[in-house]
Amino acid sequence: MKRFFLITAVVVLIAACLPEKTENGNDRNVFQQETLRIVSEDSLSVKAELMVEIADTKIKRMKGLMYRTELADNAGMLFLFPKKQIISMWMANTPLSLDMIFINEQGKIQEIIENTIPFSRDEIRSEKKALSVLEVKGGFSKRLDIRSGDIVDHSFFKLEKSE
C-alpha cells in the first residue's frame, strides 16, 4: 500500500512539472510578449519602450525571471495580478539584479525597488496595494530617470486619471 502511494505521489509530481497544454496543443507556460511604454508623469515624453513577457497566471508569476542569465536592456516581465494587493516578490533562483516597479490600476508607478540582490530569499514587498509589477534589468530605472508618478502605458491598466 505504501508503495502505491509513493508511486502515485511521484507520478503526480512529474505531471505537475510538465508544461500545461491548451486545447490547440500550445504550451500555457510560454510567456506572451507585448510592448509597453513608460511615459513621464505629465505624459509629455516617452521615457522607455519595452518588449515585455506577460506573467498573468499563478504559475507564470511563480516562475517569473528565475534562472535567466540574460535580459535585454529594452526587455522585462510584467506581472499581472487579478486584484490590488500588497505584492511580495523575491529573487530566489534569479541570477540577474532587477529593478522592481510596482504599478497601480491606473498604470501609475507607485514605488521602485532598484538593483535587487541576485539569489536573495529576502522578501521584496510593496508598501501600498498594487496591481502589477514590472521587472527590468537592474539600473534601468536610474539610467532612464524612471520614477514614482510616471505612467506605464499598457492595455492592462485603466489609464483614465484617478479621482
DOKESE-939690 format. One line per field, with one value per residue (C-alpha): residue number from 1; residue in three letters; z negated, y negated, x. Coordinates in nm, 2 decimals. Example, Ala and Ser with C-alpha at 12.3 -4.5 7.8 and 13.67 -1.06 7.14 Angstrom:
resi = [1 / 2]
resn = [ALA / SER]
w = [-0.78 / -0.71]
v = [0.45 / 0.11]
u = [1.23 / 1.37]
END
This chain:
resi = [1 / 2 / 3 / 4 / 5 / 6 / 7 / 8 / 9 / 10 / 11 / 12 / 13 / 14 / 15 / 16 / 17 / 18 / 19 / 20 / 21 / 22 / 23 / 24 / 25 / 26 / 27 / 28 / 29 / 30 / 31 / 32 / 33 / 34 / 35 / 36 / 37 / 38 / 39 / 40 / 41 / 42 / 43 / 44 / 45 / 46 / 47 / 48 / 49 / 50 / 51 / 52 / 53 / 54 / 55 / 56 / 57 / 58 / 59 / 60 / 61 / 62 / 63 / 64 / 65 / 66 / 67 / 68 / 69 / 70 / 71 / 72 / 73 / 74 / 75 / 76 / 77 / 78 / 79 / 80 / 81 / 82 / 83 / 84 / 85 / 86 / 87 / 88 / 89 / 90 / 91 / 92 / 93 / 94 / 95 / 96 / 97 / 98 / 99 / 100 / 101 / 102 / 103 / 104 / 105 / 106 / 107 / 108 / 109 / 110 / 111 / 112 / 113 / 114 / 115 / 116 / 117 / 118 / 119 / 120 / 121 / 122 / 123 / 124 / 125 / 126 / 127 / 128 / 129 / 130 / 131 / 132 / 133 / 134 / 135 / 136 / 137 / 138 / 139 / 140 / 141 / 142 / 143 / 144 / 145 / 146 / 147 / 148 / 149 / 150 / 151 / 152 / 153 / 154 / 155 / 156 / 157 / 158 / 159 / 160 / 161 / 162 / 163]
resn = [MET / LYS / ARG / PHE / PHE / LEU / ILE / THR / ALA / VAL / VAL / VAL / LEU / ILE / ALA / ALA / CYS / LEU / PRO / GLU / LYS / THR / GLU / ASN / GLY / ASN / ASP / ARG / ASN / VAL / PHE / GLN / GLN / GLU / THR / LEU / ARG / ILE / VAL / SER / GLU / ASP / SER / LEU / SER / VAL / LYS / ALA / GLU / LEU / MET / VAL / GLU / ILE / ALA / ASP / THR / LYS / ILE / LYS / ARG / MET / LYS / GLY / LEU / MET / TYR / ARG / THR / GLU / LEU / ALA / ASP / ASN / ALA / GLY / MET / LEU / PHE / LEU / PHE / PRO / LYS / LYS / GLN / ILE / ILE / SER / MET / TRP / MET / ALA / ASN / THR / PRO / LEU / SER / LEU / ASP / MET / ILE / PHE / ILE / ASN / GLU / GLN / GLY / LYS / ILE / GLN / GLU / ILE / ILE / GLU / ASN / THR / ILE / PRO / PHE / SER / ARG / ASP / GLU / ILE / ARG / SER / GLU / LYS / LYS / ALA / LEU / SER / VAL / LEU / GLU / VAL / LYS / GLY / GLY / PHE / SER / LYS / ARG / LEU / ASP / ILE / ARG / SER / GLY / ASP / ILE / VAL / ASP / HIS / SER / PHE / PHE / LYS / LEU / GLU / LYS / SER / GLU]
w = [0.00 / -0.09 / 0.25 / 0.43 / 0.26 / 0.32 / 0.69 / 0.71 / 0.55 / 0.79 / 1.09 / 0.97 / 0.90 / 1.25 / 1.41 / 1.22 / 1.37 / 1.73 / 1.93 / 1.94 / 2.29 / 2.43 / 2.64 / 2.96 / 2.81 / 2.72 / 2.41 / 2.14 / 1.97 / 2.27 / 2.19 / 2.43 / 2.54 / 2.57 / 2.60 / 2.33 / 2.28 / 1.98 / 2.01 / 1.78 / 1.52 / 1.73 / 2.03 / 2.24 / 2.30 / 2.36 / 2.13 / 2.25 / 2.48 / 2.38 / 2.51 / 2.20 / 2.13 / 1.96 / 1.63 / 1.60 / 1.42 / 1.08 / 1.24 / 1.47 / 1.18 / 0.97 / 1.25 / 1.34 / 1.45 / 1.25 / 1.40 / 1.67 / 1.71 / 1.97 / 2.01 / 2.29 / 2.19 / 2.36 / 2.22 / 1.90 / 1.74 / 1.65 / 1.36 / 1.37 / 1.06 / 1.05 / 0.78 / 0.59 / 0.31 / 0.12 / 0.35 / 0.23 / 0.46 / 0.41 / 0.60 / 0.53 / 0.83 / 1.02 / 1.12 / 1.25 / 1.05 / 1.13 / 1.07 / 0.95 / 1.04 / 0.85 / 1.05 / 0.95 / 1.15 / 1.34 / 1.46 / 1.22 / 1.08 / 0.70 / 0.60 / 0.74 / 0.57 / 0.76 / 0.80 / 0.62 / 0.49 / 0.71 / 0.54 / 0.23 / 0.04 / -0.13 / -0.07 / 0.15 / 0.07 / 0.20 / -0.06 / 0.10 / 0.27 / 0.63 / 0.93 / 1.12 / 1.11 / 1.39 / 1.36 / 1.57 / 1.57 / 1.26 / 1.31 / 1.58 / 1.37 / 1.28 / 1.63 / 1.79 / 1.50 / 1.43 / 1.11 / 0.89 / 1.06 / 1.42 / 1.62 / 1.76 / 2.09 / 2.14 / 2.22 / 1.88 / 1.70 / 1.68 / 1.80 / 1.70 / 1.43 / 1.08 / 0.87]
v = [0.00 / -0.24 / -0.16 / -0.25 / -0.59 / -0.66 / -0.58 / -0.79 / -1.08 / -1.06 / -1.05 / -1.35 / -1.54 / -1.46 / -1.56 / -1.89 / -1.98 / -1.91 / -2.21 / -2.26 / -2.24 / -2.43 / -2.27 / -2.35 / -2.20 / -2.52 / -2.54 / -2.75 / -2.83 / -3.02 / -3.39 / -3.61 / -3.91 / -4.26 / -4.62 / -4.88 / -5.23 / -5.43 / -5.80 / -6.09 / -6.18 / -6.48 / -6.25 / -6.48 / -6.24 / -5.87 / -5.76 / -5.39 / -5.14 / -4.78 / -4.43 / -4.25 / -3.90 / -3.87 / -3.68 / -3.66 / -3.32 / -3.20 / -2.95 / -3.22 / -3.46 / -3.20 / -3.12 / -3.48 / -3.55 / -3.27 / -3.10 / -3.37 / -3.47 / -3.75 / -4.02 / -4.28 / -4.65 / -4.70 / -4.39 / -4.29 / -4.10 / -4.24 / -4.05 / -4.10 / -4.03 / -3.97 / -4.24 / -4.51 / -4.38 / -4.41 / -4.23 / -4.02 / -3.91 / -3.75 / -3.68 / -3.31 / -3.13 / -3.46 / -3.53 / -3.88 / -4.20 / -4.36 / -4.68 / -4.60 / -4.87 / -4.85 / -4.99 / -5.07 / -5.01 / -5.34 / -5.25 / -5.49 / -5.38 / -5.38 / -5.27 / -5.13 / -4.89 / -4.92 / -4.67 / -4.37 / -4.12 / -3.80 / -3.47 / -3.65 / -3.49 / -3.82 / -3.94 / -4.24 / -4.39 / -4.68 / -4.95 / -5.01 / -4.78 / -4.74 / -4.56 / -4.49 / -4.46 / -4.54 / -4.37 / -4.51 / -4.49 / -4.63 / -5.00 / -5.05 / -5.30 / -5.52 / -5.51 / -5.63 / -5.85 / -5.64 / -5.75 / -5.72 / -5.90 / -5.81 / -5.61 / -5.26 / -5.27 / -4.91 / -4.78 / -4.61 / -4.95 / -5.19 / -5.50 / -5.75 / -5.99 / -5.86 / -6.09]
u = [0.00 / 0.28 / 0.45 / 0.12 / 0.10 / 0.47 / 0.44 / 0.12 / 0.29 / 0.59 / 0.36 / 0.16 / 0.48 / 0.62 / 0.28 / 0.28 / 0.62 / 0.52 / 0.41 / 0.03 / -0.12 / -0.41 / -0.68 / -0.48 / -0.16 / 0.02 / 0.23 / 0.05 / 0.37 / 0.51 / 0.51 / 0.32 / 0.52 / 0.37 / 0.50 / 0.46 / 0.57 / 0.67 / 0.58 / 0.65 / 0.40 / 0.29 / 0.26 / 0.48 / 0.77 / 0.82 / 1.10 / 1.11 / 0.95 / 0.99 / 0.91 / 0.78 / 0.68 / 0.34 / 0.31 / -0.07 / -0.13 / -0.02 / 0.23 / 0.38 / 0.41 / 0.58 / 0.83 / 0.90 / 1.26 / 1.41 / 1.71 / 1.75 / 2.11 / 2.04 / 1.78 / 1.80 / 1.81 / 1.47 / 1.30 / 1.13 / 0.84 / 0.51 / 0.34 / -0.04 / -0.24 / -0.62 / -0.68 / -0.49 / -0.28 / 0.04 / 0.27 / 0.56 / 0.84 / 1.18 / 1.50 / 1.54 / 1.69 / 1.73 / 2.09 / 2.02 / 1.99 / 1.65 / 1.46 / 1.10 / 0.85 / 0.52 / 0.22 / -0.14 / -0.46 / -0.43 / -0.08 / 0.09 / 0.43 / 0.39 / 0.74 / 1.06 / 1.30 / 1.63 / 1.91 / 1.77 / 2.02 / 2.05 / 1.95 / 1.83 / 1.54 / 1.46 / 1.10 / 1.06 / 0.73 / 0.52 / 0.44 / 0.10 / -0.15 / -0.05 / -0.20 / 0.12 / 0.50 / 0.73 / 1.07 / 1.36 / 1.73 / 1.89 / 1.99 / 1.72 / 1.52 / 1.81 / 1.95 / 1.62 / 1.51 / 1.20 / 1.04 / 0.73 / 0.44 / 0.54 / 0.28 / 0.30 / 0.11 / -0.03 / -0.38 / -0.40 / -0.42 / -0.72 / -0.53 / -0.80 / -0.70 / -0.78 / -1.00]
END
